[in-house]
C-alpha cells in the first residue's frame, strides 16, 4: 500500500510537471494555456496523446519529434521528474510523518499511508500538504521563467495574492505558527479568519521587503542580490508560510548563494546564475527543516526575540556583500569582452536595477 501510494503521487506529480512545462513556455509568450493543443514547435504537428505521457512519451520518442525528428529538450522529462520527486518528498517528510516538519502543530500519533492518506484522519494536514505543494508550484514557475530569461507575466502576482488570501480566509490554520484550530462549530469565526488574512498580508509585505532590501535597490545590484523575480518569490513564501519563514528563507538563500560562489571560486569557473535558484533551493530546505528551525531561538522564527530578526536582516546584507566580493574577481578574470570596467558597472550600475 505504501509503495503504491508513493508511486501514485509520483505519477500525479509528473502530470503536474508536464503542465508546468506548458505554463513556463506559453505564459510569458502570451499563448493560451488551455485552448492551444500540444504541438511540435518545429513542424507544428499535433502531438499524439500517447506521446504526451510524462517521461514515458519522451523516452519512447528518444527525445525527437515523431514527424520531423526535431530534438525535444531533455528539460521536459527532467521538470516532470522534478515535480514528481517534490510530490513524493513532501509527502514522505511532511504528510506521512504526521506533520513532523511543521512547526507549532502537534505531531499526529497516527501516521502512515493508511491513516493520513486513505482514511484522511487529519484533513488539516492534507490541506497543509496541498498548500505547500501549491507554493512549490509557484516557485517552480518563477524559477524556470527566470532561467529562460523571460519576463514574469503581470497577472502572476495578483493571482498568487488573491488566491493565497482567499485560501487563508477559508482555512486560517494554513499558517501553523498562528496556532489557529477551527472546529466544525467555528466555521463562521470571522475574527480568526481575518487573523489568517492578516498573517498572509504581513508575510507578503515582509517577503517583498526583505527581498527588496537584499536587491540593493540603493544604487547597486551585485550578483549576490535578489532579482525582481526573487523579490516576488520571497513575497509568495511570506504569504504562504508567514513573515518569519520569509526572513528565514531569505537568510538560507544568502547562505546558499555564498556557498555557490565559494565553489565557483575554488573551481575557477564562473556560473553566474540567478538568485531565484538560491531562493528556490532555500525554500525546500525551509520546508523540510521548518520545525527544527522554528525551535531555535537564534534563528528568525516564531520563537525568536525581535533583536534576532533585526540581526538576521543585517546578516543577509553582509552575506550578499561577501558573495559579491567572491564572484567579482571571477568576472574580472574573464575580462568581460576585454573591458574590466564592465565588471564594476555590472556590480554597481548607475541606472535603475534590472527587472530581468
C-alpha positions in Angstrom: 0.0 0.0 0.0 2.8 2.4 0.8 4.7 1.6 -2.4 1.5 2.1 -4.5 0.7 5.4 -2.8 4.2 6.8 -3.3 4.1 5.7 -7.0 0.6 7.1 -7.4 1.7 10.5 -6.0 4.8 10.5 -8.2 2.6 9.9 -11.3 0.4 12.8 -10.3 3.4 15.0 -9.8 4.8 14.2 -13.3 1.4 15.2 -14.8 1.6 18.5 -12.9 5.2 18.8 -14.1 4.0 18.3 -17.7 1.5 21.2 -17.3 4.3 23.2 -15.7 6.3 22.9 -18.8 3.3 24.2 -20.8 2.9 27.2 -18.4 6.6 28.1 -18.5 6.8 28.0 -22.3 3.4 29.6 -23.2 2.5 32.1 -20.5 5.4 34.6 -20.9 4.9 34.5 -24.6 1.2 35.3 -24.4 -0.1 32.0 -25.7 -3.2 30.3 -24.3 -2.6 27.6 -21.6 -5.8 25.6 -22.5 -7.1 26.5 -26.0 -4.0 25.5 -27.9 -3.3 21.8 -28.2 0.2 20.5 -27.7 2.3 20.6 -31.0 5.9 20.3 -32.1 7.5 23.8 -32.1 9.4 22.9 -35.3 6.8 21.4 -37.6 3.6 22.3 -35.7 2.3 18.7 -35.9 -0.1 17.9 -33.1 1.4 15.6 -30.5 -0.4 12.3 -30.1 -1.9 11.6 -26.7 0.3 8.6 -26.1 3.4 10.6 -26.9 2.3 13.2 -24.3 2.6 10.8 -21.4 5.0 12.4 -18.9 8.6 11.0 -19.1 7.4 7.8 -20.9 6.4 9.8 -24.0 9.9 11.4 -24.3 11.7 8.1 -23.8 9.5 6.4 -26.4 10.3 9.1 -28.9 14.0 9.1 -27.9 13.9 12.8 -27.5 12.8 13.6 -31.0 9.6 14.6 -32.8 7.8 11.6 -34.4 7.1 13.6 -37.6 10.1 15.9 -38.3 12.7 14.3 -35.9 13.5 17.7 -34.4 15.1 17.3 -31.0 12.9 17.6 -27.9 14.7 19.2 -25.0 15.7 17.0 -22.0 14.3 19.7 -19.8 10.7 18.4 -20.4 11.3 15.0 -18.7 13.6 16.5 -16.1 11.0 19.0 -15.0 8.3 16.3 -14.9 10.6 14.1 -12.8 11.5 17.0 -10.5 7.8 17.8 -9.7 7.2 14.1 -9.1 10.0 14.0 -6.6 8.6 17.1 -5.0 5.3 15.4 -4.5 6.8 12.3 -3.1 9.4 14.1 -1.0 7.0 16.4 0.7 4.5 13.5 1.1 7.1 11.4 3.0 8.6 14.2 5.0 5.5 16.2 5.9 2.3 14.2 5.5 3.2 10.6 6.2 5.1 11.5 9.4 2.1 13.2 10.9 3.4 16.7 10.3 6.9 16.2 11.8 8.3 19.1 9.8 5.5 21.5 10.5 6.2 23.9 13.5 3.8 24.5 16.4 1.2 22.0 15.2 1.3 18.8 17.3 2.6 15.7 15.5 -0.2 13.2 14.9 0.2 9.9 16.9 -1.4 8.1 14.0 0.8 8.5 10.9 1.5 6.5 7.7 -0.2 5.9 4.4 -3.5 4.4 5.7 -4.3 6.9 8.4 -3.2 10.0 6.7 -4.0 9.4 3.0 -6.7 6.8 2.6 -8.7 7.3 5.8 -7.9 11.0 5.8 -8.0 11.2 9.6 -6.2 14.6 9.6 -7.7 16.8 6.9 -5.8 19.9 8.2 -2.5 18.0 7.5 -3.6 17.2 4.0 -4.6 20.9 3.5 -1.1 21.9 4.6 0.5 19.4 2.2 -1.6 20.7 -0.7 -0.9 24.3 0.3 2.9 23.7 0.4 2.8 21.9 -3.0 1.0 24.9 -4.4 3.8 27.1 -3.1 6.4 24.9 -4.7 4.5 25.0 -8.0 4.5 28.8 -7.9 8.2 28.7 -7.0 8.9 26.4 -10.0 7.1 28.8 -12.4 9.1 31.8 -11.2 12.4 29.9 -11.2 12.0 28.4 -14.7 10.7 31.5 -16.3 13.6 33.4 -14.8 16.1 30.8 -16.0 14.7 31.2 -19.5 15.3 35.0 -19.4 11.6 35.7 -19.9 9.6 38.4 -18.1 7.1 37.2 -15.5 3.5 37.6 -16.6 1.9 40.6 -14.9 -1.1 38.5 -13.9 1.0 36.2 -11.8 1.3 38.4 -8.7 -2.4 39.3 -8.4 -3.4 35.7 -9.0 -1.0 34.5 -6.3 -2.0 37.2 -3.8 -5.8 36.8 -4.4 -5.7 33.0 -4.3 -3.5 33.0 -1.2 -5.6 35.4 0.8 -8.8 33.7 -0.1 -7.4 30.3 0.9 -6.2 31.8 4.2 -9.6 33.3 4.8 -11.2 29.9 4.3 -8.6 28.0 6.2 -6.5 30.2 8.6 -4.8 27.1 10.0 -2.7 27.0 6.8 -0.4 29.3 8.9 0.6 26.8 11.7 2.6 29.5 13.5 -0.6 31.4 14.2 -1.8 28.3 16.1 -5.4 28.6 14.9 -7.5 25.5 15.1 -11.1 25.7 13.8 -13.6 23.2 14.8 -16.9 22.4 13.0 -18.8 24.9 15.1 -16.3 27.7 14.4 -16.6 27.9 10.6 -18.1 31.4 10.9 -15.4 32.6 13.3 -14.8 35.8 11.4 -12.1 37.1 13.8 -9.9 34.1 13.3 -10.3 34.2 9.6 -9.3 37.8 9.5 -6.3 36.8 11.6 -5.3 34.3 8.8 -5.7 37.0 6.1 -3.7 39.5 8.2 -0.9 36.9 8.7 -0.7 36.3 5.0 -0.7 40.0 4.2 2.1 40.7 6.7 4.1 37.8 5.4 3.7 39.0 1.8 5.0 42.5 2.8 7.8 41.0 4.9 8.9 38.8 2.0 8.9 41.6 -0.5 10.6 43.9 2.0 13.5 41.6 2.8 13.8 40.8 -0.9 13.9 44.5 -1.9 16.5 45.1 0.8 18.7 42.4 -0.5 18.2 43.5 -4.1 20.4 46.5 -3.3 17.8 49.0 -4.5 20.1 51.8 -3.3 22.4 52.4 -6.3 23.9 49.0 -6.7 22.9 45.4 -7.5 25.6 42.7 -7.3 25.3 39.1 -8.2 24.6 38.2 -4.6 21.5 40.4 -4.8 17.9 39.3 -5.2 16.4 40.0 -8.6 12.9 41.3 -9.3 11.7 37.7 -9.7 13.3 36.7 -6.4 11.5 39.5 -4.6 8.2 38.2 -5.9 9.1 34.7 -4.9 10.0 35.8 -1.3 6.7 37.6 -1.2 4.9 34.4 -2.1 6.8 32.5 0.5 5.9 35.1 3.2 2.2 34.9 2.1 2.1 31.1 2.3 4.4 30.4 5.3 4.4 33.6 7.3 6.7 36.6 7.8 9.2 34.7 9.9 9.6 32.0 7.3 10.2 34.6 4.6 13.1 36.1 6.6 14.3 32.6 7.4 14.2 31.6 3.7 16.0 34.8 2.6 18.7 34.0 5.2 19.1 30.4 3.9 19.2 31.7 0.3 22.0 34.1 1.3 24.0 31.1 2.7 23.3 29.1 -0.5 24.5 31.9 -2.7 27.7 32.3 -0.6 28.4 28.6 -0.8 27.8 28.5 -4.5 30.1 31.5 -5.0 32.8 29.8 -2.9 32.5 26.6 -5.1 32.8 28.7 -8.2 35.9 30.4 -6.8 37.6 27.1 -5.9 36.7 25.6 -9.3 37.8 28.8 -11.0 34.7 28.6 -13.1 32.0 31.2 -13.0 28.4 30.2 -13.2 26.5 33.5 -13.0 23.1 32.2 -12.2 20.0 34.0 -10.9 19.4 34.4 -7.2 15.9 32.9 -7.8 17.6 29.5 -7.9 19.1 30.2 -4.4 15.7 31.1 -3.1 14.1 28.1 -4.8 16.6 25.8 -3.1 16.3 27.6 0.2 12.6 27.1 0.1 13.0 23.3 0.0 15.4 23.5 2.9 13.0 25.7 4.8 10.0 23.3 4.4 12.0 20.2 5.3 13.6 21.7 8.4 10.9 24.1 9.4 10.0 22.6 12.8 13.7 22.4 13.8 14.5 25.9 12.7 11.4 27.3 14.4 12.6 25.9 17.7 16.0 27.7 17.5 16.0 31.0 19.5 19.0 32.2 17.5 17.2 31.8 14.1 14.4 34.0 12.7 11.3 32.1 13.8 8.1 32.4 15.8 10.2 31.7 19.0 13.0 34.2 18.5 13.1 37.7 20.0 13.0 40.8 17.9 16.7 41.6 18.0 17.3 38.2 16.3 15.1 39.2 13.5 17.0 42.5 13.0 20.3 40.8 13.3 19.2 38.2 10.7 18.4 41.0 8.2 21.8 42.5 8.8 23.4 39.1 8.2 21.6 38.8 4.9 23.1 42.0 3.7 26.6 41.1 4.9 26.4 37.7 3.1 25.3 39.5 0.0 28.3 41.7 0.1 30.6 38.7 0.7 29.0 36.9 -2.2 29.7 39.9 -4.5 33.3 40.1 -3.3 33.9 36.4 -4.1 32.3 36.5 -7.6 33.6 39.8 -8.8 37.3 38.6 -9.3 35.9 35.7 -11.4 34.1 38.1 -13.7 37.1 40.4 -14.0 39.3 37.4 -14.8 37.1 36.6 -17.7 37.7 40.2 -18.7 34.1 40.7 -19.9 34.7 41.1 -23.6 38.0 42.8 -22.9 36.7 45.6 -20.7 37.4 45.1 -16.9 35.4 48.2 -16.1 32.2 46.4 -17.3 32.5 44.2 -14.2 32.3 47.3 -12.0 29.3 48.5 -13.9 27.5 45.2 -13.5 28.1 45.2 -9.8 27.4 48.9 -9.4 25.2 50.1 -12.2 24.4 53.8 -12.5 20.9 53.3 -13.7 17.9 51.6 -12.2 18.2 47.9 -11.2 17.1 45.5 -13.9 13.8 43.5 -13.6 15.1 40.5 -15.5 
